[in-house]
Amino acid sequence: MATSTLPTPAPLLHSIVLDWYREHARDLPWRTEQATPWAVMVSEFMLQQTPVKRVLPVWALWLERWPTPAALAAEPAGEAVRAWGRLGYPRRALRLHAAASAIVERHGGLVPEDHAQLLALPGVGEYTAAAVASFAFKQRHAVLDTNVRRVLARAVGGVEYPANATTAAERKLAAELLPQAPEVAAEWAVGVMELGALVCTARSPECGGCPLFEQCAWQRAGCPPHQGPPRRGQTYEGTDRQVRGKLLAVLRAQHGPVRRGQLDVVWPDEIQRARALDGLVSDGLVEPLADGHYQLPR
């Protein structure tokens, strides 16, 4: 994709999306003026591969307990895993705890404003660094999450879905589309993201209600279907992920070591259960003790 393929000038795209966002944006607590950079960072970790409605209650409890990076860093990593609850992908909790510790050690307990310093934090990748810099500090960065990539693929590139991994062409296009004013660029980033989350969705896009309907290159092309392997949703039932979740649920529910026998009852397949437990240990989410007990990391 390139700017020469734009179906309408960038300033008009900005105006359309920003007008729509200002009218239809969800009222989310991490978007308010009162939200601290730490609150924004926590939301970005939690929202990775997890719907907003599941994140909201956990985010609120997390910020009540740990309103600053220092508050989280002062507790064992296992408490972060416990508080993560059923958000899924619990390694994110370990990474967030590691990021909090690094913020305390390197930046005096304050989330850094500098993009390079954000990117250097444990667990912070290309997207998260750009998102925190944009949403917490109103800076000018290309923010490319799944929703943004899908909107740009359709509205500008004329294809139903972007590539599986972010490409150099996508980064170039996103950078070229950024408004010049940093605060406007930050609002544009969240506006496109919101459009992808609410309207230009992956499975059932509401094209008739999309503010970019007339400008959309995919619409103009006749909505050609995605070329390539079919996109399949992730399965969960019967997978090692499900077993890992059941094992962690037992460990989260008990403050202190857990006997192996308490873990053995959560899943009938001994081989799969052992494999899942070994994976949790390998990922640092569970610590084995010498007496055959297990616990969350300290």
Secondary structure, 3 states (H helix, E strand, C coil): CCHHHCCCCHHHHHHHHHHHHHHHCCCCHHHCCCCCHHHHHHHHHHHCCCCHHHHHHHHHHHHHHCCCHHHHHCCCHHHHHHHHCCCCCCHHHHHHHHHHHHHHHHHCCCCCCCHHHHHCCCCCCHHHHHHHHHHHHCCCCCCCCHHHHHHHHHHHHCCCCCCCCCCHHHHHHHHHHCCCCHHHHHHHHHHHHHHHHHCCCCCCCCHHHCCCCCCCHHHHCCCCCCCCCCCCCCCCCCCHHHHHHHHHHHHHHCCCCEEHHHHHCCCCCHHHHHHHHHHHHHCCCCEECCCCEEECCC
